[in-house]
């Protein structure tokens, strides 16, 4: 049978309330008594009943994260950063890759304190029954929602890369990205690239990576390079796409100047020099967590759009 607070109280010869306070490190219990009770709880393999606690406090100290997948490096890095910031604020994070509405309903049923959702457009919009009963923050692009959304400005990231290439007198540029997708982020990147190149009379082409993984990109580029060559300037739509490029070109990549979307720390440890652009993952994670915690504590969830500015990181 599960060990209870009363069992620990009997074993220590103290009251139930003293045990409860000691396990919460309350200053109302002396340090000596707290240490004795916590040690006894450990010896007896006591496991806190968080469900019971949440019924009393009306807080579970748990946040639900709804993400489409965690199989890409940039995505898993961001998810890890979100988890770190939540942990530092005393929250536990549970991740779901189920469809958005199903996952959100389950988090609500389990009395989670808040939800962070990866917004992919209308299909991922949470209904009012969810957002009116639990604080929500989304990671996406500008759109009207009933809850706040964080936009990392993919358009400006592409412009920063192109401007830097032009400053280095590189006017023949290609973009490697997922060109046939409903993902609004990828659409913004490719449309911004194409429009900006036309406006500045740049010679350009676009290569379909046929997905966002390194493997997809590797095979797509192998096929492309049988009849074409890559220009000096290259912009990749994601870190994983860049990995596919690196694996494809290997030793000949130094003939090109490569910029990649996704401002992740992994670029600092690559043997190949890759410039990166985007909002740092730590900044994105910190912003999402702060907005959500403020909504939980204030019990107000304003439908604001938060814009973060991308940064260009040049490496040598």
C-alpha positions as CSV (number, residue, x, y, z in Angstrom):
1,X,0.0,0.0,0.0
2,X,1.1,3.6,-0.6
3,X,2.7,5.4,2.3
4,X,0.6,8.3,3.6
5,X,1.4,11.5,5.5
6,X,-0.2,9.8,8.6
7,X,2.2,6.9,8.3
8,X,5.2,9.3,8.3
9,X,3.7,11.2,11.2
10,X,3.3,8.0,13.3
11,X,6.8,6.9,12.5
12,X,8.2,10.3,13.5
13,X,6.0,10.9,16.5
14,X,4.7,14.2,15.2
15,X,1.4,15.5,13.9
16,X,0.0,15.2,10.4
17,X,0.2,18.9,9.8
18,X,3.9,19.0,10.9
19,X,4.7,16.4,8.3
20,X,2.8,18.3,5.6
21,X,4.6,21.5,6.4
22,X,8.1,19.8,6.6
23,X,7.7,18.2,3.2
24,X,7.0,21.7,1.8
25,X,10.0,23.1,3.6
26,X,7.8,25.4,5.6
27,X,9.7,27.9,7.9
28,X,7.2,27.0,10.6
29,X,9.0,23.7,11.2
30,X,12.6,23.7,12.6
31,X,15.4,22.7,10.2
32,X,16.2,19.7,12.4
33,X,12.6,18.4,12.4
34,X,12.3,19.0,8.7
35,X,15.4,17.0,7.9
36,X,14.3,14.1,10.1
37,X,10.8,14.0,8.5
38,X,12.1,14.2,5.0
39,X,14.7,11.5,5.7
40,X,12.0,9.2,7.1
41,X,9.7,9.9,4.1
42,X,12.6,8.9,1.8
43,X,13.2,5.7,3.8
44,X,9.5,4.8,3.6
45,X,9.4,5.5,-0.2
46,X,6.8,8.1,0.2
47,X,5.4,9.4,-3.1
48,X,3.4,12.7,-3.0
49,X,-0.2,12.6,-4.2
50,X,-0.1,15.5,-6.5
51,X,-3.7,14.8,-7.7
52,X,-4.9,15.4,-4.1
53,X,-2.8,18.5,-3.8
54,X,-4.2,20.0,-7.0
55,X,-7.7,19.5,-5.8
56,X,-6.9,21.5,-2.7
57,X,-4.8,24.2,-4.3
58,X,-6.5,24.2,-7.7
59,X,-3.1,24.0,-9.3
60,X,-1.2,21.0,-10.7
61,X,2.1,22.8,-11.4
62,X,2.0,21.1,-14.8
63,X,2.1,22.6,-18.3
64,X,1.0,20.9,-21.4
65,X,3.0,21.4,-24.6
66,X,1.3,20.5,-27.9
67,X,3.9,20.1,-30.7
68,X,3.5,18.4,-34.1
69,X,6.7,16.4,-33.7
70,X,10.1,16.4,-31.9
71,X,12.1,14.5,-34.5
72,X,14.0,17.6,-35.8
73,X,17.0,19.1,-34.1
74,X,15.7,22.6,-34.0
75,X,12.3,21.6,-32.7
76,X,13.7,19.3,-30.0
77,X,16.2,22.0,-29.0
78,X,13.3,24.5,-28.5
79,X,11.2,22.0,-26.6
80,X,14.2,21.3,-24.3
81,X,14.7,25.0,-23.7
82,X,10.9,25.4,-22.9
83,X,11.2,22.5,-20.4
84,X,14.2,24.1,-18.7
85,X,12.5,27.5,-18.2
86,X,9.4,25.8,-16.9
87,X,11.4,23.6,-14.5
88,X,13.2,26.7,-13.2
89,X,9.8,28.3,-12.4
90,X,8.6,25.1,-10.5
91,X,6.5,23.6,-13.3
92,X,6.5,20.1,-14.8
93,X,6.0,19.8,-18.6
94,X,4.1,17.1,-20.4
95,X,4.4,16.9,-24.2
96,X,1.8,15.7,-26.7
97,X,2.1,15.1,-30.4
98,X,-1.6,14.3,-30.7
99,X,-3.9,16.5,-32.7
100,X,-4.2,19.9,-31.1
101,X,-7.8,19.8,-29.9
102,X,-7.6,16.2,-28.5
103,X,-4.4,17.0,-26.6
104,X,-5.8,20.3,-25.2
105,X,-9.0,18.7,-24.0
106,X,-7.0,16.0,-22.2
107,X,-4.8,18.6,-20.6
108,X,-7.9,20.5,-19.4
109,X,-9.4,17.3,-18.0
110,X,-6.2,16.6,-16.1
111,X,-6.4,20.1,-14.5
112,X,-3.1,21.3,-16.1
113,X,-2.3,24.9,-15.3
114,X,-1.6,26.1,-18.9
115,X,-0.9,25.1,-22.5
116,X,1.8,26.0,-25.0
117,X,0.8,25.2,-28.6
118,X,2.6,25.1,-31.9
119,X,0.3,27.1,-34.1
120,X,0.1,25.9,-37.8
121,X,-2.9,27.9,-38.9
122,X,-6.7,27.5,-38.7
123,X,-6.4,23.7,-38.2
124,X,-4.6,24.2,-34.9
125,X,-6.8,26.9,-33.5
126,X,-8.0,26.0,-30.0
127,X,-11.8,26.4,-29.4
128,X,-13.1,28.9,-26.9
129,X,-14.1,26.1,-24.5
130,X,-10.4,25.4,-24.1
131,X,-8.9,29.0,-24.1
132,X,-11.6,30.3,-21.8
133,X,-10.9,27.7,-19.2
134,X,-7.1,27.4,-19.2
135,X,-4.3,29.9,-20.1
136,X,-2.8,29.3,-23.5
137,X,0.1,30.8,-25.5
138,X,0.9,29.9,-29.1
139,X,4.1,29.9,-31.1
140,X,3.3,30.9,-34.6
141,X,2.8,33.9,-36.9
142,X,0.5,36.9,-36.8
143,X,-3.1,35.9,-36.6
144,X,-6.2,36.8,-34.6
145,X,-6.7,34.4,-31.8
146,X,-8.4,34.4,-28.4
147,X,-5.0,33.9,-26.7
148,X,-1.5,35.3,-27.1
149,X,0.8,34.3,-29.9
150,X,4.6,34.7,-30.3
151,X,5.9,35.6,-33.8
152,X,9.6,35.2,-34.5
153,X,9.5,37.1,-37.8
154,X,10.5,34.6,-40.4
155,X,10.2,37.3,-43.1
156,X,12.8,39.5,-41.4
157,X,15.2,36.6,-41.0
158,X,15.2,35.9,-44.7
159,X,15.8,39.6,-45.5
160,X,18.8,39.7,-43.0
161,X,20.4,36.8,-44.8
162,X,19.9,38.2,-48.3
163,X,21.1,41.7,-47.3
164,X,24.3,40.2,-45.9
165,X,24.9,38.2,-49.0
166,X,24.4,41.3,-51.2
167,X,26.8,43.2,-48.9
168,X,29.4,40.6,-49.8
169,X,28.7,41.1,-53.5
170,X,27.0,37.7,-53.9
171,X,24.1,38.1,-56.3
172,X,23.6,34.5,-57.4
173,X,21.7,32.7,-54.6
174,X,19.6,29.6,-54.1
175,X,17.1,28.8,-51.4
176,X,16.8,25.2,-50.2
177,X,13.5,24.5,-48.4
178,X,10.2,22.7,-48.2
179,X,8.4,24.3,-51.1
180,X,5.2,22.3,-51.2
181,X,3.8,22.6,-47.7
182,X,0.9,24.1,-45.8
183,X,3.2,25.2,-43.0
184,X,2.8,28.9,-42.9
185,X,6.4,29.4,-41.6
186,X,7.9,27.7,-44.6
187,X,5.6,29.5,-46.9
188,X,6.7,32.9,-45.5
189,X,10.3,32.0,-45.9
190,X,10.1,30.9,-49.5
191,X,7.8,33.8,-50.6
192,X,10.0,36.4,-48.9
193,X,13.1,35.0,-50.5
194,X,11.6,35.0,-54.0
195,X,10.0,38.4,-53.7
196,X,13.1,40.0,-52.2
197,X,15.3,38.5,-54.9
198,X,13.0,39.9,-57.6
199,X,12.9,43.4,-56.0
200,X,16.8,43.5,-55.9
201,X,17.4,41.9,-59.3
202,X,19.2,39.0,-57.9
203,X,19.8,35.8,-59.8
204,X,18.2,33.0,-57.9
205,X,16.7,29.6,-57.9
206,X,14.8,27.5,-55.4
207,X,15.4,23.8,-54.5
208,X,12.7,21.7,-53.0
209,X,14.1,19.7,-50.0
210,X,10.8,17.7,-50.1
211,X,10.6,17.9,-46.4
212,X,12.3,19.3,-43.3
213,X,14.6,16.5,-42.4
214,X,18.3,16.0,-43.2
215,X,17.5,12.7,-45.0
216,X,14.9,14.3,-47.2
217,X,17.3,17.1,-48.2
218,X,20.2,14.7,-48.9
219,X,18.2,12.7,-51.4
220,X,16.6,15.8,-53.0
221,X,20.0,17.4,-53.5
222,X,21.6,14.2,-54.8
223,X,18.9,14.2,-57.5
224,X,19.2,17.9,-58.2
225,X,23.0,17.9,-58.5
226,X,23.0,15.3,-61.3
227,X,22.0,18.0,-63.7
228,X,22.7,21.3,-61.9
229,X,25.3,23.0,-59.8
230,X,24.8,25.2,-56.7
231,X,25.6,28.9,-56.7
232,X,28.0,30.5,-54.3
233,X,25.3,31.8,-52.0
234,X,23.0,29.4,-50.3
235,X,20.2,29.9,-47.8
236,X,18.6,26.9,-46.1
237,X,15.2,26.9,-44.5
238,X,16.1,25.0,-41.3
239,X,19.0,23.5,-39.3
240,X,18.0,20.0,-40.4
241,X,17.9,21.0,-44.1
242,X,21.4,22.5,-43.6
243,X,22.6,19.1,-42.2
244,X,21.3,17.5,-45.4
245,X,23.3,20.0,-47.4
246,X,26.5,19.4,-45.4
247,X,26.2,15.6,-45.8
248,X,25.7,16.0,-49.5
249,X,28.5,18.4,-50.4
250,X,31.0,17.3,-47.6
251,X,34.4,18.6,-48.5
252,X,33.3,21.0,-51.3
253,X,31.0,23.1,-49.1
254,X,33.8,25.6,-48.5
255,X,33.2,26.8,-52.1
256,X,29.9,28.3,-50.9
257,X,28.7,30.8,-48.3
258,X,25.8,29.2,-46.4
259,X,23.2,30.8,-44.3
260,X,20.6,28.8,-42.3
261,X,17.4,29.6,-40.6
262,X,17.2,28.4,-36.9
263,X,19.4,30.2,-34.4
264,X,20.4,27.1,-32.4
265,X,23.7,26.4,-30.5
266,X,24.5,23.3,-32.6
267,X,25.9,25.6,-35.3
268,X,28.7,26.6,-33.0
269,X,30.0,23.0,-32.9
270,X,29.9,22.2,-36.6
271,X,33.2,21.7,-38.5
272,X,31.8,23.6,-41.4
273,X,31.3,27.4,-41.2
274,X,27.6,28.1,-41.4
275,X,26.0,31.5,-40.7
276,X,22.7,31.3,-39.0
277,X,19.7,33.6,-38.6
278,X,16.6,33.7,-36.4
279,X,15.5,34.3,-32.8
280,X,17.7,32.3,-30.4
281,X,15.8,29.3,-29.1
282,X,16.4,30.4,-25.5
283,X,14.8,33.7,-26.2
284,X,11.8,32.0,-27.8
285,X,11.4,29.6,-24.9
286,X,11.8,32.3,-22.2
287,X,9.2,34.5,-23.9
288,X,6.6,31.7,-24.2
289,X,7.1,30.6,-20.6
290,X,7.0,34.1,-19.2
291,X,3.8,35.0,-21.1
292,X,2.1,31.8,-19.9
293,X,3.2,32.1,-16.3
294,X,2.0,35.7,-16.2
295,X,-1.4,34.6,-17.6
296,X,-1.6,31.8,-15.0
297,X,-0.8,34.1,-12.1
298,X,-2.9,37.1,-13.2
299,X,-5.7,34.9,-14.4
300,X,-5.9,37.0,-17.6
301,X,-5.1,35.7,-21.1
302,X,-5.0,38.7,-23.5
303,X,-5.0,37.9,-27.2
304,X,-1.8,39.9,-28.0
305,X,0.8,39.2,-30.6
306,X,4.4,39.3,-29.4
307,X,7.1,40.0,-32.0
308,X,10.6,38.9,-31.5
309,X,13.5,40.2,-33.6
310,X,15.7,37.6,-35.4
311,X,19.5,37.9,-35.2
312,X,22.2,37.2,-37.8
313,X,25.1,35.1,-36.4
314,X,28.3,35.3,-38.5
315,X,30.9,32.6,-38.0
316,X,34.5,32.4,-39.2
